[in-house]
Amino acid sequence: MSFEHAPVTKAMMVGAGLSSFFVGLFDVKYYFHLQLVPHISRHHQYWRLMTQYLAYQNSSDLFLAELLLYNVGIHIERRFGSVKFASFLVVIALLSTLLEFLALLLFNPLGLNYISTGASVFIYSLLYQYSRLVPSVYQFRIFGIQLNNKSLNYFLAFQFAISRLPGSFVVAIIGIIAGQLYRSEIANFDTYRVPLSAVTFSRRFILPLIGSLRPPRRPTRAFPEDSRPTNAPLAGLAAHENDEVITTSRRPSSTTQATTARFRNTDGSVDVGDDSTGSRSSVMREWVDELTGRTDRTNAGIRVPIESEISQLTNMFPTVEREVVVGALQRR
């Protein structure tokens, strides 16, 4: 899975990683910590309600957040579209800020005085959308428990929710509630879109900074490389001698193969083939027949196609390899 069609998710992951790194590097974590007492009640630092989303306090929280954003955020952004996904994040930020402030005021007598920092509330809102929109691909059982391919993400989110009780658990509940409010038709939060000027600015100045979004190029090899352990000098020599990349391109003509044919003697010397194309083709055909067991199949009664039939089908289907044509004629 790549970041194709998911630039906002990649920007979130890169931004969370860089901000957490520089916050720890310059030792300014105390600016991103949120407590009701004394930050809000005594010093009236309400700006902490927004700066708390910018950085994580430790590397373990950052690692779990990056895993969940990669596994969940990409799916949701591809379903929403980048503009709607960015609008979703803005709405969740406003709703969660209000809900967290109310939670601190209401549950402070019960011992709730701080809120876990970082973009965790966005992750739980995304997880709610993920559970409602993305179907499971496969299911499996472990000790009789029915699980699916989405269970690992839920397990990581649960571990994240209980990492710093009670603040982390409150953040998880608030994120789920904010996600439910976004999907509900109470206030039509899902109809909000970020301004066009912000979209244009992001595409022109921010999108080039996050790097390429293209998926990795798939190799053209028909078969994977041999990964069996071998002796290093012999393996290098064999790799140099058998340096052939098997692709799905069209095979060269028989004349070219006959011209470039080489034969190795039993004593290790190499002889260049004869100038006669017919003799070289017959020797090569016999050698191929011995390797593929075609002579045994002929003796066993299996039909061997003639060259005219092979040429006719090859001309009709030029993109099909010769072995496929021969196999199809043998099965007639």
C-alpha positions in Angstrom: 0.0 0.0 0.0 1.3 3.5 -0.9 0.2 7.1 -0.3 -1.3 7.4 -3.8 -4.4 9.6 -3.6 -3.7 10.2 0.1 -1.6 13.4 0.4 -3.3 14.7 3.5 -2.6 11.5 5.4 1.0 11.6 4.4 1.2 15.3 5.5 -0.3 14.3 8.9 2.3 11.6 9.4 5.2 13.7 8.3 4.1 16.6 10.4 3.5 14.6 13.5 6.9 13.0 13.2 8.8 16.2 12.6 7.0 18.2 15.2 7.5 15.5 17.9 11.2 15.3 16.9 11.9 19.1 17.2 9.8 19.5 20.3 11.9 16.9 22.0 15.1 18.2 20.5 14.6 21.8 21.8 13.1 20.6 25.1 9.8 22.5 24.7 7.4 19.7 25.5 5.8 21.7 28.3 4.2 24.0 25.8 2.2 21.1 24.3 1.0 19.7 27.6 -2.7 20.3 28.7 -3.8 20.4 32.3 -6.9 22.0 33.7 -5.0 23.0 36.8 -2.9 25.2 36.5 -2.9 25.8 32.7 -6.5 26.6 32.2 -7.9 27.5 35.6 -5.0 29.6 36.9 -3.0 30.9 33.9 -5.8 30.9 31.4 -3.7 29.4 28.6 -6.5 28.5 26.3 -4.2 28.2 23.4 -3.0 24.9 24.8 -6.4 23.4 23.7 -5.1 23.6 20.1 -1.4 23.1 20.4 -1.9 19.8 22.2 -2.6 18.2 18.8 0.8 19.1 17.3 3.2 16.8 19.0 3.5 13.5 21.0 5.2 13.3 24.3 7.2 10.1 23.6 8.3 7.9 20.8 6.1 4.9 21.7 2.9 7.0 21.3 4.3 8.5 18.0 5.0 5.0 16.7 1.5 3.7 17.4 0.0 6.8 15.9 2.0 6.5 12.7 0.9 2.8 12.4 -2.7 3.6 12.8 -2.6 6.6 10.5 -1.0 4.5 7.8 -3.4 1.6 8.1 -6.6 3.5 8.6 -6.1 7.1 7.3 -5.2 6.1 3.7 -8.4 4.1 3.3 -10.6 6.8 4.6 -9.0 9.6 2.5 -9.4 7.5 -0.6 -13.1 7.1 0.1 -13.7 10.7 1.1 -11.3 12.5 -1.3 -8.6 14.8 -0.1 -10.7 17.9 0.1 -13.5 16.2 2.2 -10.9 14.4 4.3 -9.2 17.7 5.2 -12.6 19.2 6.0 -13.3 16.2 8.2 -10.1 16.9 10.1 -11.1 20.5 10.7 -14.5 19.6 12.0 -13.1 16.9 14.3 -10.6 19.4 15.7 -13.3 21.9 16.6 -15.6 19.2 18.1 -12.9 17.5 20.0 -11.6 20.7 21.5 -15.0 21.6 22.8 -15.6 18.1 24.1 -12.2 17.9 25.8 -12.7 21.2 27.6 -16.1 20.1 28.8 -14.7 16.8 30.0 -12.0 18.5 32.0 -14.6 20.8 33.7 -17.1 18.0 34.4 -14.8 15.2 35.5 -12.1 17.1 37.3 -13.7 16.3 40.7 -13.3 12.6 39.8 -9.6 13.0 39.1 -9.4 13.9 35.4 -6.9 16.8 35.3 -5.0 16.3 32.0 -5.6 15.2 28.4 -3.1 13.0 26.4 -1.4 15.1 23.8 -1.0 14.4 20.1 -3.4 13.8 17.3 -5.0 10.7 19.0 -8.5 12.1 18.8 -8.3 12.2 15.0 -7.2 8.6 15.0 -10.2 7.4 16.9 -12.5 9.4 14.8 -10.9 7.8 11.7 -11.3 4.4 13.3 -15.0 5.0 13.7 -15.3 5.8 10.0 -13.0 2.8 9.2 -15.4 0.5 11.1 -18.4 1.8 9.2 -17.1 2.3 5.7 -14.3 -0.3 5.1 -15.4 -3.9 4.9 -13.2 -6.8 6.1 -11.3 -8.7 3.5 -10.8 -12.0 5.3 -11.6 -13.7 8.6 -9.6 -16.1 10.8 -9.8 -17.8 14.2 -7.2 -17.7 17.1 -8.1 -20.0 20.0 -11.7 -20.0 18.8 -12.0 -16.2 18.6 -13.4 -14.9 15.3 -11.1 -12.2 13.9 -10.6 -10.4 10.6 -7.9 -8.3 8.9 -9.1 -5.1 10.8 -8.7 -6.6 14.2 -5.0 -5.7 14.5 -5.8 -2.0 14.1 -8.5 -2.2 16.8 -6.0 -4.0 19.1 -3.4 -1.2 18.6 -6.0 1.4 19.2 -7.1 -0.3 22.4 -3.5 -0.5 23.6 -3.2 3.2 22.7 -6.3 4.0 24.7 -5.1 2.4 27.9 -1.5 3.6 27.7 -1.9 6.7 29.9 -5.1 6.3 31.9 -7.4 8.2 32.5 -6.4 10.9 29.9 -5.8 8.5 27.0 -9.1 6.7 27.5 -11.0 10.0 27.6 -9.4 11.0 24.3 -10.5 7.7 22.7 -14.1 8.2 23.9 -14.1 11.8 22.7 -12.7 10.8 19.3 -15.4 8.2 18.8 -18.1 10.6 19.8 -16.8 13.2 17.4 -16.8 10.7 14.6 -20.4 9.7 15.4 -21.4 13.4 15.4 -19.8 13.9 12.0 -21.7 11.0 10.4 -25.0 11.9 12.1 -27.5 14.3 10.5 -27.8 16.5 13.6 -25.9 19.5 12.3 -24.8 18.4 8.8 -21.1 18.5 9.7 -20.3 16.4 6.6 -21.4 19.2 4.3 -18.6 21.5 5.3 -15.6 22.0 3.0 -12.4 23.9 3.4 -12.2 27.2 1.4 -11.0 27.0 -2.2 -8.1 29.4 -1.4 -6.8 27.0 1.3 -7.0 24.1 -1.2 -5.1 26.1 -3.9 -2.5 27.2 -1.4 -1.9 23.6 -0.2 -1.6 22.2 -3.7 0.9 24.9 -4.7 3.1 25.2 -1.7 2.5 22.2 0.7 2.0 19.3 -1.7 5.5 19.6 -3.3 7.1 19.4 0.2 5.6 16.0 1.1 7.3 14.2 -1.7 6.1 11.8 -4.4 2.8 9.9 -3.9 3.3 7.4 -6.7 3.3 3.7 -5.7 6.6 1.8 -6.1 7.2 0.5 -9.7 6.4 -3.2 -10.1 9.3 -5.3 -11.4 9.0 -6.9 -14.9 10.6 -10.2 -13.8 8.4 -13.2 -14.4 10.1 -15.2 -11.6 11.7 -13.9 -8.3 15.4 -14.1 -7.8 16.9 -17.2 -6.3 17.3 -16.6 -2.5 18.9 -20.0 -1.7 22.2 -19.6 0.3 25.2 -20.3 -1.9 28.9 -19.8 -1.8 29.7 -16.1 -2.3 32.4 -16.4 -5.1 30.5 -19.1 -6.9 27.2 -17.2 -6.6 28.8 -14.1 -8.1 30.2 -16.0 -11.0 26.9 -17.8 -11.6 25.0 -14.5 -11.5 27.4 -13.0 -14.0 27.0 -16.0 -16.4 23.2 -16.2 -16.0 22.5 -12.5 -16.1 19.2 -12.8 -17.9 16.1 -10.8 -17.0 12.9 -12.7 -17.9 10.2 -10.3 -18.9 6.9 -10.6 -20.7 8.2 -9.0 -23.9 8.0 -10.8 -27.2 10.7 -13.4 -27.9 13.2 -12.8 -30.6 12.8 -14.6 -33.9 14.3 -18.1 -34.5 16.8 -16.6 -36.9 18.2 -14.3 -34.3 18.3 -17.2 -31.7 20.1 -19.4 -34.2 22.6 -16.7 -35.0 23.5 -16.0 -31.4 23.5 -19.7 -30.3 26.5 -21.0 -28.4 27.4 -24.5 -27.3 29.6 -25.6 -24.4 31.7 -28.8 -24.7 32.2 -31.3 -21.9 35.8 -30.1 -21.4 34.6 -26.6 -20.6 35.5 -25.0 -24.0 33.0 -22.9 -25.9 32.4 -23.4 -29.6 30.6 -21.1 -31.9 27.9 -22.7 -33.9 28.2 -23.7 -37.5 27.2 -21.2 -40.2 24.5 -23.5 -41.4 21.2 -22.3 -39.9 19.5 -25.7 -40.5 22.1 -27.7 -38.6 22.2 -25.3 -35.7 18.4 -25.3 -35.5 18.2 -29.1 -35.5 20.9 -29.4 -32.8 19.1 -26.8 -30.7 15.7 -28.6 -31.3 17.2 -31.9 -30.2 18.7 -30.3 -27.1 15.4 -28.7 -26.2 13.5 -32.0 -26.8 15.8 -33.7 -24.4 15.4 -31.1 -21.7 11.6 -30.8 -22.0 11.0 -34.6 -22.5 9.3 -34.0 -25.8 10.9 -37.1 -27.3 9.4 -39.2 -24.5 6.0 -37.7 -25.0 6.2 -38.5 -28.7 7.0 -42.1 -27.9 4.1 -42.1 -25.4 1.6 -41.1 -28.1 1.3 -37.4 -27.2 0.7 -35.2 -30.3 3.7 -33.1 -31.3 2.6 -30.1 -33.3 4.3 -29.3 -36.6 6.2 -26.1 -37.3 3.6 -24.8 -39.8 0.8 -24.9 -37.1 3.1 -23.2 -34.6 4.0 -20.5 -37.1 0.3 -19.9 -38.1 -0.8 -19.4 -34.5 2.2 -17.3 -33.7 1.4 -15.0 -36.6 -2.3 -14.8 -35.4 -1.3 -14.1 -31.8 2.1 -12.3 -31.8 2.1 -11.4 -28.1 1.7 -15.0 -27.0 4.9 -16.9 -26.3 5.9 -19.9 -28.3 5.7 -22.3 -25.3 2.1 -21.3 -24.7 1.2 -22.0 -28.4 3.0 -25.3 -28.4 1.2 -26.4 -25.2 -2.2 -25.4 -26.6 -1.6 -27.4 -29.8 -0.5 -30.4 -27.7 -3.7 -30.4 -25.8 -5.8 -30.6 -29.0 
